[in-house]
Amino acid sequence: MTDREKPPSLEDVEARLAVVRASAEQEREKSERRRASGAAQSVGFKIAAELVASVLVGAGLGYFLDQWLETKPVFLIAMIFLGFAAALMNIYRIVKGMDQAVGLGRAMREAQEKQAAQDKTKH
């Protein structure tokens, strides 16, 4: 710095800092919105896949049983309905969050809770 330049005043520094903080807050909010949107799309695709797969598996099993037992549409229709019922049960579990009660979902949730507890003890 030369003798002619004055250091910025405290008010100028605070104003610049406020602008930077506001910008950082806006970026954080954008990131949160993107993450929430991605999570919603993920659940939507999971529900669609569950519905299609369950009905197709039921139809396939019904067709196979009809061919094997030489009955034409009886098992096909019955298994399509059973597949649809299974899909609805699984969709209900997905929506209620029950699909994460065991396995990887549970392990991840427990790890997050453990990390949150450790963070609380540090502060």
N, C-alpha and C positions, 0 to 999 in steps of 0.2 A: 504494500500500500504506500502510496505517496502521501506527503503531508497535506496535499490539497483535498484528497478524498476523505470524507468523514465515514466512519463505520455506520452501518444502518442502525436506525433507532430501534428500540425494543418493540415499539408498536409495529414497525415494518416487518420485523422478524416474526412477531406473533401473527400478523395478517398472512404472511406467506405460509407459515406453519398451519394455519387454519385451512388455507386452500389445499394444501397437500393432504391434510387429514380428511377433508371432505371428499377429495378425489379417491383416496384409498378406501373410504367407506362406500362410495358408489361402486367401485370395482368389486368389493366384497359382496355387496348386495346383488350385483349382476352374476357373480359366481354362484351364489346361493340359489338364485332363480334358475340358472342353467342346470345345476345339480338336481333340483327338485323336478324340473321338467324331464330330465333324463331318467330319474327314478320312476316317474309316472309312466313314461313310455315303456320302460322295462316291465312294469307290472302289467300294462296293457298287452304287450306281446306275449307275456307268460300266460295270461288268461286266454288269449286267442289260440295259442299253441295247445294249451290244455284241452280246450273245447274240441278243436279239430282232431287232435291225436286220439282222444278218448272215443269219439264217435267212429273214427276210422278203424281203430283196433276192434271195437265192438262189431262193426260191420264185417270186418275180415274174419273174426271168429265165427260170427253167425253164418257167413257164406260157407266157411269150411265145414261147419257142423251140418248145414243143409246138404252139401255135396256128399259128405260122409254117410249121413243117415238117410239120404234120398228123400228129404222133405224140402219142399221148395222155399217158400218165403218165411216160414215160421220162425226159425232160429235167427235169421237175418234181421227180421223186424224186432224180435225180442232183445237181441244183443245190441242193436242200435239204441233202443231205449235204455238199456242198462249202461251203455257207454255214455249216453247223454246224462243220465243220473250221476254217474261217477264223475263226469266233468263238472257238473253243478256242485257236487260236494267238494271237489278240489278247488274250484273257484271260490267257494265260501271260505275255505281254509286260507287261501291266499289273501283274500280281502281282510279277514280277521287277523291275519298274521300268525296263524297256527302252524303254517308250514315251517316256521323257524323255531318251533318249540324244541326240536332236537337237531342234532347234527351240526353242520357248519354254521347255520344261522345262530344257533344257541351259543356255540363256541365264540363266534365273533361278538355277540352281544355281551357275553361274560367278560371277554377281553376288554371291551370298551368300558364296561362298568368298573373293572379293576383299574384301568388307566385313569378314569375319572376320580376314583377314590385316592389313587396315588397323587394325582395333581392337587387334590384338596389338602392332603397332608403336607405337601411342599409349601403351600401358600399359607 
